[in-house]
């Protein structure tokens, strides 16, 4: 059976429904049980003597032949009734048992036709069918969330990518309209800047896609070493922003993807530097290992943040309004914390963002030491 080329659906010939199969199974089992009982009865009757044992008032007690004749006559009727009872009862019981499966099938068809909001919500105590229904509902909730997120991401990404391209087009149109008054060097500098921003945004999109959908290569790594390398690489940026960084790093070995963990650490440190107080800001980076997990905490000073805004920061293209400092010549694409959130999910970890009461942001990343 090959799938249909257009839809990918396997074309199957018609067959018996599960209800009919279960009905026949119930009836068959009941019939076999009845036959077994009658065989046992037949074997017991073989112990009855052939001849009449005594005379009573001119008559005689039934012998083996008499009993077998009566037994066989009624046995056929009993087997017929068992067959009818098995078919009727099996049909009824199969319908009751399979009714939840029909609800799940209807929900699956609705999902196939595009209705992702429908849920089975199967009532009753826990059993195999309720487990299946709950797993289906959970799957649909995740699929719906993923598709909604991808739609928002596609819309935001198209907007973000369109902005630098439109700016480049405008600069070229202005330069073409005034060939005598244009400054070629200034135009080239601006085009180079816009090109670098577009490249940075594209690389961020690729990193985000890899973190969300790629297959991770997991090797033993030390998160503290990765953080230390990121801190060394960010010294110049910290000096340019006037931000003091305090590091407290303890060995934290775990199984993970070194490249993505380095990207996670770099994004968090860069976020702490970019969104900080001008000239006298501070940031703290801590790595600690607990039982079965490692925790990376990055906090920074800054303006007070609305907790409602903080909750949206891991979404793509969301920037923290009200945070006061950006590094010179660097515009964020709004993907830094979105990439962090995706990398954390890919490592089966948790991400917690907290608005500090005195201003600024605290980010806690907890990763399992060994994950599947």
WOGIVEN-V338005 format. One record per helix or strand of 2 or more residues. SS is the DSSP state (@ for helix, = for strand). FROM is the first residue (numbers start at 0). TO is the last residue. If there is no record, write none. Layout:
((SS FROM TO) (SS FROM TO))
This chain:
((@ 17 44) (= 54 55) (= 58 59) (@ 63 111) (@ 127 176) (@ 183 212) (= 218 221) (@ 222 232) (@ 234 240) (= 242 248) (= 252 255) (@ 257 273) (= 280 289) (= 292 299) (@ 306 311) (@ 335 345) (= 349 354) (= 360 367))
